Each structure stands twice: as C-alpha cells, then as structure tokens.
Amino acid sequence: MKLAGRIALLVVMLSLAAAAAWGAIGTIRMTKPQVPAEVYALYQAKSGRAGYLLREKDGVIAVYKSGENRPTRMTDIETALLRRADRAMLEKGIPAEDLAEVLALLEDLGS
C-alpha cells in the first residue's frame, strides 16, 4: 500500500475512534448518590426517638440535637472521603437515639 493510502486509512481510523470516544463521553452522567428506600427506612423508623441527627455541614460531619438548626458538634471527618452511600445517608440525615449511638456512628463513619 502506498504512503498516501496508509495516511488516508489512518485518518479514517482516527476519525472513527474520535467519534466513538465522543459518543461514550456523551453517555456519562453525574448522578447524586441514592440510598435504597429499604435501607433508609431502617434509620427513618428511629427518627421519632432520635435525640440527635448526623448531617454534612461545610464538608464534615456535624452533630445536631433533634429539632435544632445549629450543630452542637462539628467533627473532623471529611464527607468527601466517605463512601457514596454514607454521603447520601448524611444528606438525608442519620438519626441517633442518644450520645452513645452518635459516638458509635461516628466511629463507624470515621474508620
């Protein structure tokens, strides 16, 4: 095959590769992490008895007393380092009945 033919074939192959890559990139969608309803239902069932709520604030886990808008405690646990499911749970709020349960949850999330 002559040089011009090889160059033409190379240009065609590169064009096809670029078109395939562009099509693949177009299918990527960034979605918010979702918590399965049955998983969150286990936590939501405790929300009536919850004295505390764990949520994300300013990139870390914050502890709120039930019914309050200001956190009582800020942790140094960065939410960006957590699993997607844990971040999604924190977005909805993780209820805890007492301070012992708060500490257990923080130990679990921080490890």
C-alpha positions in Angstrom: 0.0 0.0 0.0 1.3 3.4 -0.9 2.1 6.1 1.7 -0.9 8.2 0.7 -3.3 5.2 1.1 -1.9 4.4 4.6 -2.3 8.0 5.7 -5.9 8.1 4.4 -6.6 4.8 6.3 -5.0 6.2 9.4 -7.1 9.4 9.2 -10.3 7.4 8.8 -9.4 5.2 11.8 -8.6 8.2 14.0 -11.9 9.8 13.0 -13.8 6.7 13.9 -12.0 6.4 17.2 -12.8 10.1 18.0 -16.5 9.6 17.1 -16.7 6.6 19.3 -15.0 8.4 22.2 -17.3 11.4 21.8 -20.3 9.1 21.9 -19.1 7.3 25.0 -18.4 10.6 26.8 -21.9 11.8 26.0 -23.4 8.9 27.9 -21.7 9.7 31.2 -24.0 11.4 33.7 -23.1 12.6 37.1 -25.8 11.5 39.5 -26.3 12.1 43.2 -25.7 9.1 45.3 -29.0 7.4 46.2 -29.9 5.5 49.3 -32.1 2.5 48.7 -35.5 3.2 50.3 -35.4 0.0 52.4 -32.0 0.9 53.8 -33.0 4.4 54.8 -36.4 3.1 56.2 -34.4 1.3 59.0 -33.0 4.7 60.1 -36.2 6.7 59.4 -38.1 4.3 61.8 -35.8 5.6 64.6 -36.3 9.3 63.8 -39.2 9.7 66.2 -37.0 8.6 69.1 -33.9 10.4 67.9 -32.2 12.8 70.2 -29.5 13.6 67.6 -29.1 13.8 63.9 -25.9 13.5 61.9 -25.6 15.6 58.7 -23.0 17.1 56.4 -22.0 20.7 57.0 -19.1 22.5 55.4 -17.6 19.3 54.2 -17.5 17.5 57.5 -20.0 15.5 59.6 -21.9 17.7 62.1 -24.0 16.5 65.0 -27.3 18.3 65.7 -29.6 17.9 68.6 -33.1 16.9 67.4 -35.1 19.9 66.3 -32.2 22.3 66.3 -30.8 24.1 63.2 -27.3 24.8 64.6 -24.9 21.9 65.1 -23.9 21.1 68.6 -20.6 19.5 67.5 -18.5 19.6 64.3 -16.3 16.6 63.7 -13.1 16.4 61.6 -14.5 13.5 59.5 -14.4 14.8 55.9 -17.5 13.7 54.0 -15.6 13.7 50.6 -13.6 10.7 51.9 -16.8 8.6 52.8 -18.5 6.0 50.6 -21.2 7.3 48.3 -23.9 5.5 50.3 -22.7 7.2 53.5 -22.7 10.6 51.9 -26.3 10.0 50.7 -27.4 9.0 54.2 -25.8 12.1 55.7 -27.6 14.2 53.1 -30.9 12.9 54.4 -29.7 12.8 58.0 -28.8 9.9 60.2 -30.9 9.8 63.4 -29.3 8.6 66.6 -31.2 8.0 69.9 -28.5 9.0 72.3 -24.9 10.2 72.6 -23.6 6.6 72.8 -25.2 5.8 69.4 -23.8 9.1 68.0 -20.3 8.0 69.1 -20.8 4.6 67.6 -21.9 6.0 64.3 -19.0 8.5 64.2 -16.6 5.7 64.9 -18.0 3.6 62.1 -18.0 6.6 59.6 -14.5 7.7 60.6 -12.9 4.3 60.1 
